[in-house]
Amino acid sequence: MLKILIPTLLLIPTSWLAKAKWLWPTTLLHSFIMTLFSLAWLKNTSETNWSTLNPYIATDPLSSPLLTLTCWLLPLMILASQDHLAQDPLVRQRIYITLLVTLQLSLIMAFAATELTMFYVMFETTLIPTLILITRWGNQMERLNAGTYFLFYTLATSLPLLITLLALQNKTGTLSLLIIQLLGPIPISPSVNIIWWTTSLLAFLVKMPLYGVHLWLPKAHVEAPIAGSMSLAAVLLKLGGYGMMRMMLILSPLAKELCYPFIILALWGVLMTSSICLRQTDLKSLIAYSSVSHMVLVAAAILIQTPWGLTGALILMIAHGLTSSALFCLPNTNYERTHSRTMILTRGSQMILPLMATWWLITCLANLALPPLPNLMGELIIISALLGWSTWTIIFTGAGALITRTYSLYMYLMTQRGPVPNHMISMNPSTSREHLLLTLHLLPLLLLVFKPTTIWGSAY
């Protein structure tokens, strides 16, 4: 674990001491070498499932795919941000890279923490660099409003979680995941159990986010710079799902009646957010709502508390992380040239950037869960698990899947086909940097087809 944590920490002085000419290549190479080292976490040979273990941090089959995804994302964020920060003063570029490194450090510590107190502290620490990225490097005046929504939605629901963790510490004497799972059921009254469950769930459901408490996410995505959108879509939303899975093992099983409103809201959210996507004119807003529709499906899968549901949730979280991050990179390539995210103003791109149209096609097909990609595997396992829980769920999941296919193809056709507007004729060609960025997003997704057990979690 220290092989990753110490080099990540040393990336901060590296970004401040590197010469202006070598700032981006040095940090990119440094972060990419760390990413290659992090792939070792995926090979877990321990009989107890815990590996790289010490009293504070460890990896297991649930956290290691998310940790590797976090490390994989840093070089991609650096690669994506290079062009639009080129005109910024050097100090601002260094601060930007420092924020990205701080975000990665706090995410690694959150996913690897074995102490729930440390997990909570790191869970909250991720807010600070993300908030600065949105409010300082956002594109429009609404970025301050988006930052306020992001901060207060997350903070308001995190305080009850802290109180729950303190009460749990008082009751059991420990918050270590290694010890607490061996203690057996916690002797508490049913009413207290319901309060504990609700307060611990609420913070994670807002982070995912659940339909109804999702309004901060489209605002944050639309206003954030490319690195902010990538980190939000790929990793930060997954903290919610990861936290729910961890807390479920500790507290007594959820009362049957209590989980109904959450699951119904999640299934209704699949339908509603997918339908909202069909009405969007802003590309980033469409992709943000697409993220919500996928993540509420993950929330429903976790809430039914079956092994199939948890496995499907983890597979879809990893697959969606790579796909949605790539989807945010694609409009950014258009935005850097046309300074517009409106779909109707950037149509006909296929004629001008034919190779970029290929990336659009592959990414849209991944978003609509084309076989044999992991996206389809995750969705099928979740739909099967929900069908086993209640046959009525097939109405919502089936309709949601159908609408997802519709808006994915609509997004591709609106941006790539049709007459080319006059203002796009003299557009710059696509660069090797952009093709490398999209290759590094989609290559892991294609490789997971050959070894899907890597992201199956404890079910394998």
Phi, psi and chi 1 to 4 in degrees:
 res  aa     phi    psi   chi1   chi2   chi3   chi4
   1 MET       -  -40.3 -176.7   61.1   76.9      -
   2 LEU   -66.5  -23.9  -70.5  176.5      -      -
   3 LYS   -60.7  -24.5  -84.3 -169.4  -67.5 -171.6
   4 ILE   -98.7  -43.9  -55.2  -64.8      -      -
   5 LEU   -64.6  -43.9  -75.6  174.8      -      -
   6 ILE   -68.4  -48.4  -67.1  171.8      -      -
   7 PRO   -59.3  -34.1  -23.6   32.6      -      -
   8 THR   -63.8  -43.3  -54.6      -      -      -
   9 LEU   -63.8  -39.3 -158.2   57.4      -      -
  10 LEU   -73.4  -11.8  -69.1  174.2      -      -
  11 LEU   -68.8  -24.4 -164.6   50.1      -      -
  12 ILE   -67.1  -54.7  -63.3  173.3      -      -
  13 PRO   -62.1  -31.8   12.5  -23.9      -      -
  14 THR   -59.6  -43.5  -56.6      -      -      -
  15 SER   -67.9  -24.7   64.6      -      -      -
  16 TRP   -90.1  -23.8  -77.2   93.5      -      -
  17 LEU   -98.7  -17.7  -64.1  172.8      -      -
  18 ALA   -66.2  146.2      -      -      -      -
  19 LYS   -68.4  154.3  -68.8 -179.2  179.3  177.9
  20 ALA   -54.3  -41.1      -      -      -      -
  21 LYS   -64.5  -34.7 -180.0 -175.4  171.2 -176.5
  22 TRP  -103.6    6.9  -64.5  104.1      -      -
  23 LEU   -58.0  -55.2  174.0   61.4      -      -
  24 TRP   -71.5  -45.9  -67.7   94.6      -      -
  25 PRO   -60.2  -39.5  -21.7   30.8      -      -
  26 THR   -65.7  -49.4  -53.0      -      -      -
  27 THR   -66.4  -35.3   48.7      -      -      -
  28 LEU   -64.2  -47.8  178.0   63.9      -      -
  29 LEU   -64.5  -44.4 -175.7   64.0      -      -
  30 HIS   -57.7  -48.9 -173.0  136.5      -      -
  31 SER   -68.0  -33.8   58.3      -      -      -
  32 PHE   -71.1  -35.6 -164.0   69.4      -      -
  33 ILE   -63.3  -41.0  -69.0  167.2      -      -
  34 MET   -62.0  -38.0  -74.7 -169.2  -49.1      -
  35 THR   -60.9  -42.9  -59.1      -      -      -
  36 LEU   -63.6  -38.1  -64.6  177.5      -      -
  37 PHE   -65.4  -35.2  -85.0  109.2      -      -
  38 SER   -68.4  -19.1   74.3      -      -      -
  39 LEU   -62.8  -21.8  -64.8  174.5      -      -
  40 ALA   -62.9  -25.0      -      -      -      -
  41 TRP   -64.3  -25.5  -75.6  -27.7      -      -
  42 LEU   -70.1  -20.9  -66.6  172.2      -      -
  43 LYS   -94.7  100.7 -172.3  172.0  174.7   58.6
  44 ASN  -110.2  111.5 -171.5  -15.9      -      -
  45 THR  -106.9    5.6   53.3      -      -      -
  46 SER   -74.1  140.8  168.0      -      -      -
  47 GLU   -72.7  -27.9  -71.2 -178.2    8.9      -
  48 THR   -89.1    0.2   58.9      -      -      -
  49 ASN    78.6  -23.4  -86.7  -12.9      -      -
  50 TRP   -87.6  133.7  -66.9   99.4      -      -
  51 SER  -138.5  174.9   56.2      -      -      -
  52 THR    41.1   53.5   60.5      -      -      -
  53 LEU   -94.2  133.5 -176.5   63.1      -      -
  54 ASN  -144.2  177.2   67.6   42.1      -      -
  55 PRO   -59.6  -17.8  -24.4   32.9      -      -
  56 TYR  -114.3  -37.0  -53.3  106.0      -      -
  57 ILE  -131.7  148.0   48.2  178.7      -      -
  58 ALA  -161.7  165.7      -      -      -      -
  59 THR  -121.2  150.9   63.2      -      -      -
  60 ASP  -144.0  175.3   71.3  -27.6      -      -
  61 PRO   -59.8  -20.0  -26.5   35.0      -      -
  62 LEU   -79.4  -42.2  172.5   58.4      -      -
  63 SER   -87.2  -28.6   62.3      -      -      -
  64 SER   -63.2  -40.0   53.1      -      -      -
  65 PRO   -62.9  -37.2  -19.4   29.8      -      -
  66 LEU   -71.0  -35.9  -68.2  162.2      -      -
  67 LEU   -64.5  -44.3  -80.3  163.4      -      -
  68 THR   -64.7  -39.4  -52.2      -      -      -
  69 LEU   -62.0  -40.4  179.0   64.0      -      -
  70 THR   -61.2  -46.6  -54.2      -      -      -
  71 CYS   -67.0  -36.5  -68.1      -      -      -
  72 TRP   -64.5  -28.9 -171.6  -97.4      -      -
  73 LEU   -77.2  -29.3 -158.4   71.4      -      -
  74 LEU   -60.1  -51.7 -179.2   62.0      -      -
  75 PRO   -60.3  -31.7   13.9  -24.8      -      -
  76 LEU   -69.7  -38.1  -59.2 -171.9      -      -
  77 MET   -66.7  -39.3  -71.7 -165.8  -68.2      -
  78 ILE   -64.9  -41.9  -68.6  170.2      -      -
  79 LEU   -64.5  -40.6 -155.9   55.5      -      -
  80 ALA   -72.4  -28.4      -      -      -      -
  81 SER   -87.6  -12.1  -55.0      -      -      -
  82 GLN   -54.0  -47.2 -111.0  173.4  -75.4      -
  83 ASP   -70.6  -46.9 -160.7   52.3      -      -
  84 HIS   -79.0   -9.4   82.1  -90.2      -      -
  85 LEU   -99.9   -0.2  -78.2  179.4      -      -
  86 ALA   -60.4  -31.5      -      -      -      -
  87 GLN   -88.6   -8.1  -54.8  -55.4  -41.9      -
  88 ASP   -71.6  153.9  -85.1   23.8      -      -
  89 PRO   -59.4  152.0  -20.7   29.2      -      -
  90 LEU   -58.6  -39.1 -172.0   60.8      -      -
  91 VAL   -61.9  -40.7  175.7      -      -      -
  92 ARG   -65.3  -37.9  -82.1 -167.2 -148.1  156.6
  93 GLN   -62.1  -41.4  -66.0 -178.2   29.2      -
  94 ARG   -65.9  -41.4  -64.6 -173.2 -164.2  -81.4
  95 ILE   -62.8  -40.9  -67.1  170.1      -      -
  96 TYR   -60.0  -48.5 -171.6   88.9      -      -
  97 ILE   -64.3  -39.9  -67.4  170.1      -      -
  98 THR   -59.7  -40.6  -54.4      -      -      -
  99 LEU   -64.1  -41.5  -74.0  170.6      -      -
 100 LEU   -63.0  -41.1  -63.3 -175.0      -      -
 101 VAL   -67.4  -42.2  174.7      -      -      -
 102 THR   -61.2  -40.5  -48.2      -      -      -
 103 LEU   -62.5  -44.8 -177.9   59.8      -      -
 104 GLN   -63.4  -41.9  167.2  156.8  -27.7      -
 105 LEU   -60.2  -46.5 -155.9   57.7      -      -
 106 SER   -67.8  -34.3   50.2      -      -      -
 107 LEU   -67.9  -42.3  -79.0  165.3      -      -
 108 ILE   -61.1  -44.5  -69.4  173.0      -      -
 109 MET   -65.6  -35.0  -61.3  -73.8  -86.5      -
 110 ALA   -68.0  -46.7      -      -      -      -
 111 PHE   -71.5  -27.9  -75.9  128.6      -      -
 112 ALA   -94.4   -7.9      -      -      -      -
 113 ALA   -65.2  135.1      -      -      -      -
 114 THR   -99.4  -14.4   55.7      -      -      -
 115 GLU   -98.4  127.9  -85.9  -79.0  -29.0      -
 116 LEU   -67.5  -27.3  -74.5  171.7      -      -
 117 THR   -64.3  -44.3  -43.5      -      -      -
 118 MET   -65.2  -38.9 -179.7  174.7  159.1      -
 119 PHE   -59.7  -44.4  169.6   72.7      -      -
 120 TYR   -63.9  -44.2  177.6   82.2      -      -
 121 VAL   -61.3  -45.2  170.4      -      -      -
 122 MET   -70.3  -34.0  -68.7  -59.1  156.3      -
 123 PHE   -57.8  -41.7  179.9   76.0      -      -
 124 GLU   -78.6  -31.9  -65.6  -56.7  -46.2      -
 125 THR   -62.7  -32.1  -53.3      -      -      -
 126 THR   -61.6  -21.5   56.1      -      -      -
 127 LEU   -65.1  -37.7  -67.3 -179.8      -      -
 128 ILE   -64.8  -57.4  -59.3  164.3      -      -
 129 PRO   -61.9  -35.0   12.5  -20.8      -      -
 130 THR   -65.8  -42.6  -44.5      -      -      -
 131 LEU   -62.5  -42.0 -177.2   69.6      -      -
 132 ILE   -65.5  -41.4  -62.9  169.9      -      -
 133 LEU   -59.3  -44.5  -78.2  173.9      -      -
 134 ILE   -68.1  -48.3  -67.5  169.6      -      -
 135 THR   -79.3  -26.3   52.1      -      -      -
 136 ARG   -94.2  -42.0  172.6   62.0 -167.9   83.3
 137 TRP  -105.7    8.5  -82.8  -84.3      -      -
 138 GLY   -64.7  166.4      -      -      -      -
 139 ASN   -91.8  -28.4  -66.1  -41.8      -      -
 140 GLN  -128.9  174.9  -59.7  167.1   54.4      -
 141 MET   -64.1  -29.0  -81.4  -60.7  -68.8      -
 142 GLU   -68.6   -3.5  -71.1   83.4    3.9      -
 143 ARG   -62.6  -31.7   64.4 -177.3 -173.2  -87.9
 144 LEU   -68.8  -40.1  -60.0  175.0      -      -
 145 ASN   -63.6  -42.8 -172.8   20.5      -      -
 146 ALA   -62.8  -41.8      -      -      -      -
 147 GLY   -62.8  -39.8      -      -      -      -
 148 THR   -64.5  -46.6  -50.3      -      -      -
 149 TYR   -57.0  -49.3  -95.4   70.0      -      -
 150 PHE   -57.9  -46.7  169.7   65.9      -      -
 151 LEU   -68.5  -47.9 -170.1   65.0      -      -
 152 PHE   -78.0  -33.4  -78.0   98.5      -      -
 153 TYR   -59.0  -46.5 -100.4   87.8      -      -
 154 THR   -73.9  -43.1  -43.0      -      -      -
 155 LEU   -69.2  -40.4  -83.6 -177.0      -      -
 156 ALA   -62.0  -33.5      -      -      -      -
 157 THR   -92.6  -11.6   50.4      -      -      -
 158 SER   -81.9  -26.0  -65.5      -      -      -
 159 LEU   -62.8  -45.3 -171.5   59.4      -      -
 160 PRO   -58.7  -34.0  -23.2   31.3      -      -
 161 LEU   -62.9  -41.7  174.4   62.7      -      -
 162 LEU   -61.6  -43.6  176.7   61.3      -      -
 163 ILE   -62.9  -40.6  -63.0  163.7      -      -
 164 THR   -60.2  -45.3  -56.2      -      -      -
 165 LEU   -65.0  -38.6  -68.5  177.5      -      -
 166 LEU   -65.7  -40.1  -66.8  173.1      -      -
 167 ALA   -64.9  -39.0      -      -      -      -
 168 LEU   -65.5  -41.3 -165.3   60.4      -      -
 169 GLN   -61.0  -41.7  164.8   77.0   34.4      -
 170 ASN   -65.9  -34.9 -163.1   31.2      -      -
 171 LYS   -80.3  -40.8 -163.7   78.1  177.9  172.3
 172 THR  -103.2  -20.6   60.2      -      -      -
 173 GLY    85.8   -3.9      -      -      -      -
 174 THR  -153.7  153.6 -179.5      -      -      -
 175 LEU  -121.9   16.8  -77.4  177.9      -      -
 176 SER   -77.0  127.4  171.5      -      -      -
 177 LEU   -62.7  -27.1  -69.2  167.6      -      -
 178 LEU   -71.7  -33.8  -55.4  168.9      -      -
 179 ILE   -93.7  -41.9  -61.4  168.2      -      -
 180 ILE   -64.3  -29.0 -148.2  164.8      -      -
 181 GLN   -75.4  -12.8   63.1 -172.4    8.6      -
 182 LEU   -93.5   -7.0  -55.7  174.0      -      -
 183 LEU   -79.9  -17.1  -64.5  178.3      -      -
 184 GLY    83.1 -172.8      -      -      -      -
 185 PRO   -60.6  140.9  -18.9   29.9      -      -
 186 ILE   -83.7  125.7  -58.1  161.9      -      -
 187 PRO   -74.7   92.5   25.3  -28.5      -      -
 188 ILE  -135.5  159.1   49.9  172.3      -      -
 189 SER   -72.8  154.2   65.4      -      -      -
 190 PRO   -57.7  -37.8  -24.1   32.1      -      -
 191 SER   -66.1  -40.0   56.7      -      -      -
 192 VAL   -65.8  -39.2  174.0      -      -      -
 193 ASN   -60.1  -40.9 -175.0   35.1      -      -
 194 ILE   -64.0  -43.2  -72.9  170.5      -      -
 195 ILE   -63.6  -45.3  -66.8  166.7      -      -
 196 TRP   -59.1  -46.3  -81.4   15.7      -      -
 197 TRP   -61.6  -47.2 -110.8  108.7      -      -
 198 THR   -62.7  -45.5  -49.5      -      -      -
 199 THR   -68.0  -37.8   50.7      -      -      -
 200 SER   -74.0  -32.5   62.7      -      -      -
 201 LEU   -71.5  -37.9  -85.5 -175.4      -      -
 202 LEU   -58.9  -44.6 -154.9   57.3      -      -
 203 ALA   -60.8  -40.8      -      -      -      -
 204 PHE   -77.6  -34.2  -61.2  127.1      -      -
 205 LEU   -69.2  -33.0  -73.6  170.3      -      -
 206 VAL   -70.3  -35.4  167.7      -      -      -
 207 LYS   -70.2  -28.9 -168.4   74.5  174.5  177.9
 208 MET   -66.2  -47.5  -73.8 -170.8   77.7      -
 209 PRO  -105.7  156.6   33.3  -27.1      -      -
 210 LEU   -77.2  147.3 -175.3   68.6      -      -
 211 TYR   -61.1  132.6  179.4   71.9      -      -
 212 GLY   111.4  -34.4      -      -      -      -
 213 VAL  -122.3   34.7  -76.2      -      -      -
 214 HIS  -104.1   -0.8   69.3  -74.1      -      -
 215 LEU   -63.9  -25.2  -68.5  175.2      -      -
 216 TRP   -68.9  -28.6   64.3  -90.1      -      -
 217 LEU   -70.5  -51.3 -175.4   68.8      -      -
 218 PRO   -59.1  -38.9  -24.3   33.9      -      -
 219 LYS   -61.7  -48.3  -78.4  179.4  177.9  -71.4
 220 ALA   -62.7  -42.9      -      -      -      -
 221 HIS   -63.4  -45.2  -92.6  -46.3      -      -
 222 VAL   -65.9  -38.1  168.3      -      -      -
 223 GLU   -87.4  -21.9  -59.0  -53.4  -35.7      -
 224 ALA   -70.3  152.7      -      -      -      -
 225 PRO   -69.8  175.7   26.8  -33.9      -      -
 226 ILE   -59.6  -41.9  178.9   61.4      -      -
 227 ALA   -65.8  -36.2      -      -      -      -
 228 GLY   -64.5  -44.1      -      -      -      -
 229 SER   -64.1  -42.0  -69.2      -      -      -
 230 MET   -63.8  -46.0  -74.8  168.4   69.9      -
 231 SER   -68.7  -38.1   58.9      -      -      -
 232 LEU   -61.5  -50.1  -98.4  174.0      -      -
 233 ALA   -69.8  -42.2      -      -      -      -
 234 ALA   -81.5  -40.2      -      -      -      -
 235 VAL  -124.9  -44.6 -170.1      -      -      -
 236 LEU   -62.6  -37.0  -74.0  168.1      -      -
 237 LEU   -66.8  -29.2  -56.3 -173.5      -      -
 238 LYS   -71.7  -20.4  -73.1   28.6  176.1 -157.9
 239 LEU   -58.0  -35.5  -93.6  176.8      -      -
 240 GLY   -63.9  -49.6      -      -      -      -
 241 GLY   -63.7  -42.0      -      -      -      -
 242 TYR   -62.1  -44.2  175.3   77.9      -      -
 243 GLY   -62.9  -40.5      -      -      -      -
 244 MET   -62.3  -43.4  -79.2  174.1   69.4      -
 245 MET   -62.9  -39.7  -71.0 -175.7 -170.2      -
 246 ARG   -68.8  -44.1  -73.9  -69.0 -172.2 -144.3
 247 MET   -70.0  -30.0  -69.6  -59.6  -73.3      -
 248 MET   -62.2  -32.7  -88.7  175.6   46.2      -
 249 LEU   -71.2  -22.1  -61.4  174.1      -      -
 250 ILE   -92.7  -51.6  -64.3  163.7      -      -
 251 LEU   -79.1  159.7  -60.5  174.5      -      -
 252 SER   -60.5  156.8  -56.8      -      -      -
 253 PRO   -55.0  143.1  -26.0   32.8      -      -
 254 LEU   -62.2  134.7 -175.1   60.8      -      -
 255 ALA   -60.1  138.0      -      -      -      -
 256 LYS   -56.3  -42.6 -173.6  175.8   71.2  171.0
 257 GLU   -69.0  -31.8  -67.8   77.3   14.5      -
 258 LEU   -71.4  -31.8 -175.1   61.0      -      -
 259 CYS   -78.9  -19.2   71.2      -      -      -
 260 TYR   -56.3  -52.4  -77.4  170.9      -      -
 261 PRO   -58.9  -39.0    1.9   -6.7      -      -
 262 PHE   -66.2  -44.8  -69.8  118.7      -      -
 263 ILE   -67.6  -41.6  -64.7  176.2      -      -
 264 ILE   -62.3  -42.8  -70.1  164.8      -      -
 265 LEU   -63.0  -39.4 -154.5   54.4      -      -
 266 ALA   -65.5  -45.8      -      -      -      -
 267 LEU   -67.5  -38.6  -69.5  169.3      -      -
 268 TRP   -65.2  -36.1 -178.5 -117.7      -      -
 269 GLY   -63.7  -36.0      -      -      -      -
 270 VAL   -57.1  -44.8  172.0      -      -      -
 271 LEU   -70.8  -46.1 -149.5   54.2      -      -
 272 MET   -69.7  -47.6  -69.9  -54.7  -66.7      -
 273 THR   -67.5  -34.7   47.9      -      -      -
 274 SER   -64.1  -40.0  -59.0      -      -      -
 275 SER   -67.4  -37.5  -55.4      -      -      -
 276 ILE   -60.8  -36.1  -70.8  167.7      -      -
 277 CYS   -58.1  -34.5  -73.2      -      -      -
 278 LEU   -69.0  -17.4  -69.8  170.5      -      -
 279 ARG  -101.6   -0.1  -61.9  -74.7  -64.4  159.0
 280 GLN   -80.6  143.6  -65.8  -58.0  -45.3      -
 281 THR  -107.7  -21.6   54.7      -      -      -
 282 ASP   -90.8  125.7 -173.4  -50.2      -      -
 283 LEU   -61.2  -46.0 -103.3  177.3      -      -
 284 LYS   -66.0  -36.2  -82.0 -174.0   92.3  171.1
 285 SER   -65.3  -40.0 -176.3      -      -      -
 286 LEU   -61.2  -45.5 -169.5  154.3      -      -
 287 ILE   -68.5  -33.8  -62.1  161.1      -      -
 288 ALA   -64.3  -45.7      -      -      -      -
 289 TYR   -66.9  -32.2  -84.0  105.5      -      -
 290 SER   -61.9  -39.9  167.8      -      -      -
 291 SER   -61.2  -42.1  -78.6      -      -      -
 292 VAL   -62.3  -43.3  178.5      -      -      -
 293 SER   -64.3  -34.0   76.6      -      -      -
 294 HIS   -74.6  -39.7  -77.6   94.0      -      -
 295 MET   -73.3  -29.7  -68.4  -48.4  -68.3      -
 296 VAL   -70.3  -27.9  -72.3      -      -      -
 297 LEU   -65.7  -40.8 -163.0   59.5      -      -
 298 VAL   -62.4  -43.3  170.1      -      -      -
 299 ALA   -60.1  -44.2      -      -      -      -
 300 ALA   -62.5  -40.1      -      -      -      -
 301 ALA   -64.4  -39.8      -      -      -      -
 302 ILE   -69.8  -38.4  -64.9  169.5      -      -
 303 LEU   -67.4  -26.5  -75.7  166.6      -      -
 304 ILE   -77.7  -10.2   59.5  170.5      -      -
 305 GLN    55.9   50.4  -59.8 -174.7   58.5      -
 306 THR  -120.2  154.0   62.6      -      -      -
 307 PRO   -56.5  -39.2  -24.0   32.0      -      -
 308 TRP   -63.7  -43.0  -93.4   53.2      -      -
 309 GLY   -61.1  -43.8      -      -      -      -
 310 LEU   -68.2  -39.7  -64.2  177.1      -      -
 311 THR   -64.4  -47.7  -57.0      -      -      -
 312 GLY   -60.5  -38.3      -      -      -      -
 313 ALA   -63.3  -44.0      -      -      -      -
 314 LEU   -66.6  -42.2 -177.2   60.2      -      -
 315 ILE   -61.2  -46.2  -66.3  169.2      -      -
 316 LEU   -68.1  -33.6 -170.7   55.8      -      -
 317 MET   -63.1  -44.2  -79.4 -160.5  -70.3      -
 318 ILE   -68.2  -46.9  -58.6  -63.1      -      -
 319 ALA   -63.5  -42.3      -      -      -      -
 320 HIS   -67.8  -34.6  170.2  -99.3      -      -
 321 GLY   -57.7  -46.1      -      -      -      -
 322 LEU   -72.3  -41.6  -69.4  163.8      -      -
 323 THR   -68.1  -47.8  -51.2      -      -      -
 324 SER   -69.4  -33.1   61.9      -      -      -
 325 SER   -63.6  -42.6 -178.2      -      -      -
 326 ALA   -64.3  -38.1      -      -      -      -
 327 LEU   -64.2  -32.3  -86.0  173.2      -      -
 328 PHE   -76.6  -28.3  -83.2  110.4      -      -
 329 CYS   -68.6  -35.3  -70.3      -      -      -
 330 LEU   -66.0  -49.1  -74.0  164.2      -      -
 331 PRO   -63.5  -28.4  -18.4   27.1      -      -
 332 ASN   -64.7  -35.7 -174.8   61.4      -      -
 333 THR   -64.4  -37.3   58.2      -      -      -
 334 ASN   -69.4  -42.1  -77.7   -2.0      -      -
 335 TYR   -64.1  -36.7 -175.3   78.7      -      -
 336 GLU   -65.1  -22.7  -75.1  173.7   -4.1      -
 337 ARG   -97.7  -41.8  -68.7  167.5  171.2   79.2
 338 THR  -105.5  -16.1   62.6      -      -      -
 339 HIS    56.6   37.5  -59.3  -73.5      -      -
 340 SER  -146.3  141.7  172.4      -      -      -
 341 ARG  -109.7    2.8  -66.6 -171.2  -52.4  -93.3
 342 THR   -72.7  126.9  -51.4      -      -      -
 343 MET   -61.7  -40.1  -79.4 -167.5  -78.6      -
 344 ILE   -70.1  -21.5 -155.7  159.5      -      -
 345 LEU   -87.4  -11.2  -66.5  178.9      -      -
 346 THR  -118.7   24.1   56.2      -      -      -
 347 ARG   -76.3  164.5   67.5 -169.5 -171.1  -82.9
 348 GLY    75.4   19.3      -      -      -      -
 349 SER   -64.3  -24.6  -57.7      -      -      -
 350 GLN   -60.2  -33.3 -173.7 -179.8   -1.5      -
 351 MET   -70.9  -31.8  -65.1  -62.0  -69.8      -
 352 ILE   -92.8  -41.9  -56.6  167.3      -      -
 353 LEU  -122.4   77.0  -53.7  171.6      -      -
 354 PRO   -64.3  -37.5   17.1  -26.7      -      -
 355 LEU   -69.7  -35.2 -171.1   52.7      -      -
 356 MET   -64.7  -31.8 -160.4   54.8   77.7      -
 357 ALA   -63.3  -32.0      -      -      -      -
 358 THR   -65.1  -43.4  -49.9      -      -      -
 359 TRP   -63.3  -39.8  -66.9  121.7      -      -
 360 TRP   -59.9  -44.5  -90.7   99.2      -      -
 361 LEU   -63.1  -48.3  178.6   64.4      -      -
 362 ILE   -62.6  -42.6  -63.6  167.7      -      -
 363 THR   -69.4  -40.5  -44.6      -      -      -
 364 CYS   -65.5  -37.1  -71.7      -      -      -
 365 LEU   -67.2  -36.6  -69.8  176.2      -      -
 366 ALA   -65.8  -38.3      -      -      -      -
 367 ASN   -66.4  -33.9 -166.3   52.0      -      -
 368 LEU   -89.4   12.5   60.8   78.3      -      -
 369 ALA    63.2   61.9      -      -      -      -
 370 LEU   -77.4  134.5 -176.0   82.0      -      -
 371 PRO   -67.8  147.3   16.3  -22.8      -      -
 372 PRO  -101.9   32.0   35.9  -30.1      -      -
 373 LEU   -68.3  155.7  -65.2  171.7      -      -
 374 PRO   -60.7  -24.8  -15.9   23.5      -      -
 375 ASN   -57.3  -44.2  -54.4   62.7      -      -
 376 LEU   -66.0  -42.5  178.0   78.7      -      -
 377 MET   -59.6  -45.9 -169.2 -168.9  -58.6      -
 378 GLY   -63.0  -46.4      -      -      -      -
 379 GLU   -64.4  -42.0  -77.6 -169.3   23.5      -
 380 LEU   -63.9  -43.1  -86.8 -178.1      -      -
 381 ILE   -65.2  -41.0  -67.3  173.6      -      -
 382 ILE   -65.6  -45.9  -70.5  172.1      -      -
 383 ILE   -62.4  -39.5  -69.9  169.0      -      -
 384 SER   -65.2  -42.2  -56.1      -      -      -
 385 ALA   -64.7  -42.4      -      -      -      -
 386 LEU   -67.6  -35.6  -73.8  166.0      -      -
 387 LEU   -65.2  -37.7 -172.4   62.6      -      -
 388 GLY   -66.3  -30.6      -      -      -      -
 389 TRP   -76.5  -43.2  178.7   75.8      -      -
 390 SER  -158.1  131.4  168.0      -      -      -
 391 THR   -68.3  -21.8   48.6      -      -      -
 392 TRP   -67.2  -22.4  -69.9  100.2      -      -
 393 THR   -64.9  -21.8   57.7      -      -      -
 394 ILE   -63.6  -27.0 -166.3   67.6      -      -
 395 ILE   -62.4  -47.6  -61.8  169.2      -      -
 396 PHE   -74.1  -46.0  -64.0   98.0      -      -
 397 THR   -68.5  -38.7   52.1      -      -      -
 398 GLY   -65.2  -47.2      -      -      -      -
 399 ALA   -64.8  -40.4      -      -      -      -
 400 GLY   -61.2  -43.0      -      -      -      -
 401 ALA   -63.4  -39.8      -      -      -      -
 402 LEU   -65.1  -44.3 -175.9   66.7      -      -
 403 ILE   -68.1  -35.4  -60.0  168.4      -      -
 404 THR   -59.7  -44.0  -57.8      -      -      -
 405 ARG   -61.9  -39.9  -85.5   76.8  179.6  149.0
 406 THR   -63.7  -50.7  -50.5      -      -      -
 407 TYR   -73.3  -24.9   72.5   68.4      -      -
 408 SER   -66.7  -44.7  -64.7      -      -      -
 409 LEU   -69.7  -36.7  -69.0  171.9      -      -
 410 TYR   -61.2  -42.4  159.2   73.6      -      -
 411 MET   -63.0  -43.1  175.7  168.4   63.8      -
 412 TYR   -64.6  -47.6  174.7   74.4      -      -
 413 LEU   -67.1  -38.3  -68.4  171.3      -      -
 414 MET   -67.8  -34.7  -81.7  -64.1  -73.9      -
 415 THR   -88.4  -29.7   52.4      -      -      -
 416 GLN  -103.0  -30.6  -58.5  -52.9  -54.6      -
 417 ARG  -103.7  175.2  -51.2  -51.4  -70.2  -95.4
 418 GLY    95.3  177.3      -      -      -      -
 419 PRO   -69.4  145.3   23.8  -31.5      -      -
 420 VAL   -83.6  123.7 -178.0      -      -      -
 421 PRO   -64.2  151.6  -16.5   27.9      -      -
 422 ASN   -60.1  -35.1  -69.3  -28.0      -      -
 423 HIS   -71.8   -7.9   67.3  -84.8      -      -
 424 MET  -102.1   -5.9  -76.1  178.7   61.9      -
 425 ILE   -64.6  -37.5  -69.9  169.9      -      -
 426 SER   -95.6   34.7   58.8      -      -      -
 427 MET   -76.8  147.6 -150.4  158.7   65.0      -
 428 ASN   -67.9  146.8  -65.7  -29.4      -      -
 429 PRO   -70.7  163.7   24.1  -31.5      -      -
 430 SER   -72.0  154.0   52.2      -      -      -
 431 THR  -108.4  164.0   60.9      -      -      -
 432 SER   -62.5  -33.9  -56.9      -      -      -
 433 ARG   -59.2  -42.8  175.1 -173.5   64.1   84.3
 434 GLU   -68.3  -39.1  -70.0  163.2  -13.5      -
 435 HIS   -68.7  -38.1  -65.7  -52.4      -      -
 436 LEU   -63.8  -42.8  175.2   63.5      -      -
 437 LEU   -58.5  -46.4  174.4   62.9      -      -
 438 LEU   -73.5  -31.8  -70.5  157.6      -      -
 439 THR   -62.5  -43.3  -55.5      -      -      -
 440 LEU   -70.8  -18.6  -69.8  174.1      -      -
 441 HIS   -79.5  -45.0  -89.0  106.8      -      -
 442 LEU   -90.1  -22.0  -62.0  172.2      -      -
 443 LEU   -61.6  -48.0 -171.6   64.3      -      -
 444 PRO   -59.5  -36.1  -12.4   18.4      -      -
 445 LEU   -62.9  -41.5 -151.5   57.9      -      -
 446 LEU   -72.1  -36.5  -64.2  170.9      -      -
 447 LEU   -68.4  -31.1  -69.7  175.4      -      -
 448 LEU   -66.5  -18.6  -76.5  170.9      -      -
 449 VAL   -61.6  -37.0  171.7      -      -      -
 450 PHE   -82.8  -22.7  -59.4  103.0      -      -
 451 LYS  -140.0   66.4 -178.2   68.5  171.6  164.9
 452 PRO   -69.2  -20.7   23.1  -30.2      -      -
 453 THR   -62.9  -16.4   51.4      -      -      -
 454 THR   -58.3  -33.7  -48.5      -      -      -
 455 ILE  -114.1   22.8   54.0  169.3      -      -
 456 TRP   -84.0  -11.4  -82.8   11.0      -      -
 457 GLY    73.0 -149.2      -      -      -      -
 458 SER   -71.9  -12.1  -55.7      -      -      -
 459 ALA   -68.1  -22.8      -      -      -      -
 460 TYR   -84.6      -  174.8   56.8      -      -
